[in-house]
Amino acid sequence: MLREFRLPDVGEGLTEAEIVKWHVAPGDSVKINQTIVEIETAKAVVELPCPYEGTVSALMVGEGQTVDVGAPIISVEDGEGGAGAGAGREALADDMVPDARNGAPAKEERQPVLVGYGVKTSATRRRPRKPAASAPPVAPVPPARTAAPPPATPVPATPAPVVAAPARAAGGVDGAASVDVAQGDGSASARARVLAKPPVRKLAKDLGVDLTTLTGTGPQGSITRADVEAAVGAPAPVPAAARREAGAREEYIPVRGVRKATAQAMVASAFSAPHVTEWLQVDVTETMEAVRRLRTLPEFAEVKVSPLLLVAKALITAVRRHPMVNATWTGEEIVVKHYVNLGIAAATDRGLIVPNVKDADAMALPELARALGELTERARAGKCQPAELSGGTITITNVGVFGVDAGTPILNPGEVAILAVGQIRDMPWVVDGQLAVRKVTTLALSFDHRVVDGELGSYVLRDVGAMLEDPLRMLAWS
């Protein structure tokens, strides 16, 4: 039997992903939970396992292409025949769901359950639509009271979470759902059924396009992105490679995946949270000596010890002394986190990501060093999992590795503080009334002034600086 594997939501509410690399080809034999493809979501590159055992029949999406959640990406011939094939395998299950067109039961194939990915318990199906004849009559609206169309609203910087539609929406094509859209007079008899996927409907809303005026060119007449863009005169997307060939003097790079998500998050943060940044120059000569001594200890023999380790420990200790800096502003309340999921900003080939070490405050120093090292390696290799890229509570960005002194960091969305650490370099410094050459760095703390006022921000920055000047304070304050 030929099985189709549809692109799943890997647990972060995404609506689409890019195929980065296939690990199989047509004719290859595959086993259940064997890695078959790497996809790039809005947060990271994720490896997908195969839910079937058999022979690859076809790859339905090429590398570099973007595909919507629910769309088929690969087909596998499992070698079983006819009805009941694969009944003993628990990778699939059939549910009986009502067909919205005639009320008759129809079978719907549930998305496979894969190792490392679960089935959303909150998933719901559209309730069968009642026949039009049973709908109550709708009184026409008098012309004098007809409301004027509402003005176009600005597009929010961060899109609202999108709930993926069922793989087969009633009366539609894969991944697309038909939606009743009221025509001019608003009466029930004037309603038209529009077939379009959620991302296409959102694009139409953003561009102010009325879907009922379009003729779809997609499967079964569904409306595509190209249809919406053509309606507003926007040129259809051109593949990146083709656009690069247009002229050697310019290059056009598509904004998608991690880079697109980062841009949206930074715009949302910069224009929603009132940022304040404070600066502090610190003599870290003693910290550098402590790093040198830690490297000689057997507990750190197989882990990387860098100044970032002690910066992280100092920030965690400061959070324990000032818990309000480790919080989230919801608009209705301030949520103070009594745990530290420490984010580390990392520059990768695909853009900036901020993975975090879960419960970093509960780790001993050798354990924290190991966790930071492993997290950094996975981030640079693009192997961070979605869970590592969400749930952070406070962040460190180490701009010193780029040879700069400091910067004004933008808050990671959902957090109220971020610490930037500049390069450590030799500088003239006054020690006990005498001029000396010391190891000096610049710290910059940005914070959300709705939660962290100037006094609290100053205390946190002062405490971090004091612990880096004298690392023994970490023991006294921990």
C-alpha positions in Angstrom: 0.0 0.0 0.0 1.2 3.5 -0.9 1.5 5.7 2.2 1.9 9.5 2.1 3.6 11.3 4.9 2.4 14.8 5.5 4.4 17.6 7.0 3.6 17.6 10.7 3.5 20.5 13.2 6.6 19.7 15.2 5.2 21.2 18.3 5.6 25.0 17.8 2.5 25.9 16.0 4.2 26.5 12.6 2.2 26.8 9.4 5.0 26.1 6.9 8.6 24.9 6.7 11.4 24.7 4.1 12.8 21.4 3.0 16.6 21.7 3.7 18.0 18.3 2.9 16.6 14.8 2.0 18.4 11.8 3.6 16.7 9.3 1.3 15.9 9.0 -2.4 13.3 7.1 -4.4 14.0 3.4 -4.2 15.7 3.5 -0.8 14.4 1.2 2.0 13.3 3.0 5.1 12.4 1.9 8.7 10.0 3.4 11.1 11.6 6.5 12.9 14.5 6.6 10.5 15.6 10.2 9.8 14.5 11.0 6.3 14.6 14.8 6.0 15.7 18.0 7.6 13.3 20.9 7.6 13.8 24.6 8.6 11.0 26.1 10.6 10.7 29.6 11.9 13.0 28.6 14.8 15.4 25.9 13.9 16.4 23.1 11.6 14.6 19.9 12.7 15.1 16.3 11.6 11.9 14.4 10.8 11.7 10.6 11.3 9.7 8.3 8.9 6.4 6.9 10.3 6.4 4.0 7.9 8.6 1.0 6.9 9.0 0.2 3.3 10.5 1.6 0.0 10.5 5.3 -0.9 8.2 5.8 -3.8 8.6 9.5 -4.4 9.8 12.7 -2.9 7.0 15.2 -3.4 8.8 18.4 -2.5 12.3 19.4 -3.6 15.1 20.8 -1.4 14.8 24.5 -0.9 11.0 24.6 -1.4 8.6 25.8 1.3 5.6 23.6 2.0 2.5 24.1 4.2 1.8 21.9 7.3 -0.4 19.1 6.2 0.9 18.8 2.7 2.4 15.5 1.5 6.2 15.5 1.3 7.0 11.8 0.6 5.3 8.6 -0.3 6.4 5.1 0.9 5.3 1.7 -0.4 4.9 -0.5 2.6 4.6 -3.8 0.8 1.2 -4.5 2.3 -1.9 -5.1 0.2 -5.4 -3.9 0.0 -7.8 -3.2 2.9 -6.6 -3.8 6.4 -3.0 -3.5 5.3 -0.7 -2.5 8.1 -3.4 -3.1 10.7 -0.9 -4.4 13.1 1.2 -1.2 12.9 0.3 1.5 15.4 1.9 4.3 13.3 -1.5 5.1 11.9 -5.1 5.1 13.1 -8.4 5.7 11.3 -11.1 7.8 12.7 -14.7 8.0 11.6 -15.7 11.6 11.1 -18.9 13.1 9.6 -18.6 14.3 6.0 -19.9 17.9 6.1 -21.3 17.7 2.6 -23.9 15.0 3.2 -23.6 14.0 6.8 -22.4 10.5 5.9 -19.5 9.0 7.8 -16.2 9.2 6.1 -12.8 8.0 7.1 -10.0 10.4 7.8 -6.4 9.3 8.1 -4.8 10.6 11.3 -1.3 12.1 11.1 1.3 9.5 12.2 2.6 9.5 15.7 6.4 9.8 15.6 9.0 9.3 18.2 9.8 12.7 19.8 6.5 14.2 18.5 3.1 13.9 20.0 -0.5 14.3 18.9 -2.2 17.4 20.1 -4.9 16.5 22.5 -6.7 19.7 21.9 -7.1 19.2 18.2 -10.6 19.7 17.1 -12.6 19.1 13.9 -15.0 21.5 12.3 -18.6 20.8 13.3 -20.8 19.6 10.4 -22.5 22.5 8.8 -26.3 22.5 8.9 -28.2 22.5 5.6 -28.9 26.0 4.3 -32.6 25.3 4.5 -32.5 25.0 8.2 -30.8 28.3 8.8 -33.0 31.0 10.3 -34.0 33.8 7.9 -31.8 36.8 8.0 -33.5 40.2 7.9 -32.0 42.5 5.3 -30.2 45.5 6.8 -31.9 48.8 5.9 -29.7 50.9 3.5 -29.6 53.8 5.9 -28.1 51.7 8.7 -25.6 49.8 6.6 -22.2 50.2 8.3 -19.3 51.5 6.4 -16.4 49.1 5.9 -14.0 49.3 8.8 -10.7 51.0 8.1 -7.8 48.7 7.4 -5.9 47.8 10.5 -2.1 47.7 10.7 -0.5 44.3 10.5 0.8 43.3 13.9 4.5 42.9 14.2 4.2 39.4 15.6 1.5 37.2 14.0 -1.0 35.5 16.2 -0.6 31.8 16.7 -2.2 29.8 13.9 -3.9 26.5 14.6 -3.2 24.1 11.8 -6.3 23.0 9.9 -7.0 19.2 9.7 -5.2 17.4 6.9 -8.5 17.0 5.0 -11.0 19.8 5.6 -14.6 19.1 4.7 -15.3 19.6 1.1 -11.7 20.8 0.3 -8.3 19.8 -0.8 -5.4 18.7 1.5 -4.5 21.4 4.0 -7.1 23.9 2.7 -10.5 24.6 4.2 -13.6 26.1 2.7 -14.8 29.2 4.5 -18.2 30.9 4.2 -17.7 34.6 3.3 -20.6 37.0 3.3 -21.2 38.9 0.0 -22.4 42.5 -0.2 -25.8 42.2 1.3 -24.7 39.9 4.1 -27.6 37.5 3.5 -27.2 33.8 4.0 -28.3 33.1 0.4 -25.5 35.3 -0.9 -22.7 33.4 0.9 -20.0 31.9 -1.2 -17.6 29.1 -0.3 -14.0 30.1 -0.6 -11.3 27.4 -0.7 -7.9 28.6 0.7 -5.3 27.5 3.2 -4.9 29.5 6.4 -1.6 31.2 5.3 -3.2 32.3 2.1 -6.3 33.7 3.9 -3.9 35.6 6.2 -2.0 37.0 3.2 -5.2 38.1 1.7 -6.3 39.9 4.9 -3.0 41.6 5.2 -3.1 42.9 1.6 -6.8 43.8 1.8 -7.9 41.3 -0.9 -11.4 40.0 -1.0 -11.1 36.2 -1.6 -14.6 36.0 -3.0 -13.5 38.0 -6.0 -10.7 35.7 -7.0 -10.7 32.6 -9.2 -8.5 30.0 -7.7 -5.8 28.3 -9.8 -4.9 25.6 -7.2 -6.2 22.1 -6.9 -10.0 21.9 -7.0 -10.1 25.6 -7.6 -8.4 26.6 -4.3 -6.9 30.0 -4.1 -3.1 30.2 -3.9 -0.6 32.8 -2.8 0.1 33.6 -6.4 -3.6 34.3 -7.0 -3.7 36.8 -4.0 -0.4 38.5 -5.1 -1.6 38.8 -8.7 -4.8 40.5 -7.4 -2.8 43.4 -5.9 -0.3 43.5 -8.7 2.5 42.0 -6.6 5.0 40.0 -8.7 5.1 36.3 -8.0 8.1 35.2 -5.9 11.1 34.4 -8.1 13.5 31.7 -6.9 16.6 33.0 -5.2 19.0 31.4 -7.7 17.2 33.0 -10.7 17.2 36.4 -9.1 21.0 36.2 -8.4 21.6 35.5 -12.1 19.8 38.7 -13.1 22.8 40.8 -12.4 26.2 40.3 -10.8 26.1 43.7 -9.1 23.3 42.8 -6.8 22.0 39.7 -4.9 18.5 39.1 -3.6 18.2 36.9 -0.5 14.8 35.6 0.5 13.8 36.4 4.0 12.4 33.2 5.5 12.8 30.6 8.2 14.9 31.6 11.2 15.9 35.0 9.8 12.3 36.0 9.1 11.1 34.9 12.6 14.0 36.7 14.2 13.1 39.9 12.3 9.5 39.7 13.4 10.4 39.1 17.0 12.9 41.9 17.2 10.5 44.4 15.7 7.7 43.3 18.0 10.1 43.6 21.0 11.5 47.0 20.1 8.2 48.6 19.5 6.2 47.0 22.3 8.5 47.0 25.3 10.0 50.3 26.6 13.7 49.5 26.5 16.2 51.1 28.9 19.9 50.3 28.7 22.5 50.9 31.4 26.3 50.4 31.1 29.1 49.5 33.5 32.8 49.0 32.9 34.3 46.3 35.1 37.8 45.2 36.0 37.6 41.4 35.4 41.3 40.6 36.1 40.3 38.3 39.0 37.6 36.6 36.8 40.2 35.8 34.1 42.5 34.3 36.8 39.6 32.2 38.2 38.9 30.9 34.6 42.6 29.9 34.3 42.5 28.0 37.6 39.2 26.3 36.8 40.7 24.9 33.7 43.2 23.0 35.8 40.6 21.3 38.0 39.7 17.6 37.2 36.0 18.5 37.3 36.5 20.7 34.2 38.9 18.5 32.4 36.6 17.6 29.5 34.5 20.8 29.3 35.2 24.3 27.9 35.7 26.9 30.5 35.4 30.5 29.3 34.7 33.8 30.9 31.1 33.3 29.8 30.7 30.6 32.3 31.4 33.0 35.2 29.2 35.7 33.6 26.4 33.2 33.5 26.9 32.2 37.1 27.0 35.9 38.2 23.8 36.7 36.3 22.0 33.6 37.8 23.1 34.7 41.3 21.9 38.3 40.6 18.5 36.9 39.6 18.3 35.0 42.9 18.9 38.2 44.7 16.5 40.2 42.5 13.8 37.8 41.2 11.7 40.6 39.5 14.3 40.8 36.7 13.4 37.2 35.7 9.8 37.8 34.8 7.3 38.2 32.0 4.9 41.1 31.3 1.5 39.9 30.1 -0.4 43.2 30.1 -2.6 42.1 32.9 0.0 40.8 35.4 3.7 40.2 35.9 4.7 36.6 36.0 7.9 36.1 38.1 9.8 32.9 37.3 11.4 31.2 40.3 13.7 29.2 37.9 16.2 30.4 35.3 16.1 29.2 31.8 19.2 31.0 30.7 19.2 32.1 27.0 22.5 32.4 25.1 22.2 34.4 21.9 24.0 32.6 19.1 24.8 33.8 15.5 24.4 31.0 13.0 24.4 30.8 9.2 20.6 31.0 9.2 20.4 34.0 11.5 20.3 34.8 15.2 18.8 32.2 17.6 18.5 32.1 21.4 18.5 28.6 22.8 18.4 28.3 26.5 19.7 26.1 29.3 16.7 24.8 31.3 16.9 25.2 35.1 20.4 26.7 34.9 20.0 28.0 38.4 19.9 24.4 39.7 23.2 23.4 38.1 26.6 23.1 39.8 29.4 25.0 38.0 30.8 22.0 36.1 27.3 21.0 35.0 26.6 24.5 33.8 29.8 24.6 31.9 29.0 21.4 30.1 25.4 22.5 29.3 26.7 25.8 27.9 29.3 24.1 25.7 26.9 21.5 24.3 24.2 24.1 23.7 26.6 26.4 21.8 27.8 23.5 19.6 24.2 22.5 18.7 23.3 26.1 17.9 26.3 26.5 15.6 25.5 23.2 13.8 21.8 24.2 13.5 20.7 21.2 15.5 18.8 22.9 18.4 15.4 21.4 19.0 12.3 23.6 19.2 12.0 23.0 23.0 15.5 24.5 23.5 14.4 27.7 21.6 11.4 28.5 23.7 10.7 29.1 27.4 13.7 31.3 28.1 13.5 33.7 31.1 16.6 35.9 30.8 19.4 36.1 28.1 23.1 36.8 27.7 24.5 38.0 24.4 28.3 37.9 24.1 29.2 40.6 21.6 32.8 40.5 22.8 33.5 37.5 20.5 33.1 39.9 17.5 35.8 42.3 18.9 33.4 45.1 20.0 33.1 46.7 23.4 29.4 46.6 23.9 26.0 47.3 22.4 22.3 48.0 23.2 20.7 44.6 23.1 17.0 44.1 22.2 15.0 42.1 24.6 14.1 38.5 23.7 10.3 38.5 23.4 8.7 37.4 26.7 11.6 38.4 28.8 12.3 41.6 30.7 16.1 41.7 30.8 19.1 40.9 28.6 22.8 41.3 29.4 25.4 42.1 26.8 29.1 41.4 27.5 31.8 43.1 25.5 35.3 42.1 24.7 37.9 41.8 27.5 41.0 43.8 26.8 43.9 45.5 28.5 43.1 49.0 29.7 44.6 51.5 32.2 42.8 51.2 35.5 43.2 52.8 38.9 44.0 50.2 41.6 44.5 51.4 45.2 45.3 54.8 44.0 47.9 53.6 41.4 47.5 53.4 37.7 47.8 49.8 36.4 47.0 47.8 33.3 44.0 45.5 34.0 41.6 43.2 32.1 38.4 45.3 31.5 35.1 44.6 29.9 31.9 46.6 29.4 28.5 45.2 30.5 25.2 46.5 29.1 21.9 45.6 30.7 18.7 46.3 28.7 15.4 45.9 30.6 11.7 46.4 30.2 10.9 49.6 32.1 7.3 48.4 32.7 8.7 45.7 35.1 12.2 46.7 35.9 12.7 50.3 37.1 16.0 52.1 37.1 16.8 51.2 40.7 16.3 47.5 40.2 18.2 47.5 36.9 21.1 49.3 38.5 21.2 46.9 41.4 21.3 43.9 39.0 24.0 45.4 36.9 26.0 46.4 39.9 25.8 42.9 41.4 26.9 41.2 38.2 29.8 43.6 38.0 30.8 43.2 41.6 30.9 39.4 41.2 33.1 39.6 38.1 35.5 41.9 39.9 35.7 39.5 42.8 34.4 36.0 41.9 34.4 35.0 45.6 31.2 37.1 46.0 29.4 34.4 44.0 30.0 32.0 46.8 28.9 34.5 49.4 25.7 35.5 47.6 24.7 32.1 46.2 
